Amino acid sequence: MTTARSIITGALTHHLNRLSPGEALDADVSAVCLDALNFLADELNGQKSFLFRDILTTSSAISSATGTLGTTWTGLVSGDEILGATVAYSATLDVVLEPITLQQYHEIAIKSLTTYPAYYAHDGAATVYFYPVPTGQTITLRTKQVVSDFADLDTDYSMPKGYKAGLSALLAERMAPSLIGSISPAVAKAASAAKTALLAQGLVPAILNPGDGVG
């Protein structure tokens, strides 16, 4: 079980010595820790660190030169990194789109050509450009799933092994100045080790060479 309460309890008990085993969380302290935990989650998203899960998000039918993260692809947000894209030629055939830079897209002389798209360019924020212009196709993007905010203390979130302990160590480092006056060497060392372990766990090694097919 990975809840905000378990992460906060771990930080206060095992790293900051502010909570005895079995002692109930103080409401005010837990509220401050929950707020700090969500700031920590937002920071990890901004750094694109520790994002452990790839997701596929399919658009509605696209018949324009651009699509928008969060609108054309519900659930994605501006700034999400696009790791790959495919266009549906039929219900059983998806074809890979080639990524190009926004400069390369800008230098295309005639951008209004319509047919199945072959290329996409992401502006780094919310807009994705296609060439040629789609004519009613659906396009699937592969992205990293961001770390969501913890809605409350007791909602259970699915995370790989090690994330509860790692987030507890990072939260302890974040809260140490206000709860114990400073960051002790032990707290700093545990947080550093957690960052290294979680970053390594989030990496996906390239097993296939570019251009290798499946099978």
Salt bridges, closest charged atoms under 4 A:
GLU43 OE1 - ARG174 NH2 2.92
ASP54 OD2 - ARG142 NH1 2.85
ASP54 OD1 - LYS144 NZ 2.96
ASP123 OD1 - HIS122 NE2 3.95
ASP154 OD1 - ARG5 NE 2.62
GLU173 OE1 - LYS195 NZ 3.75
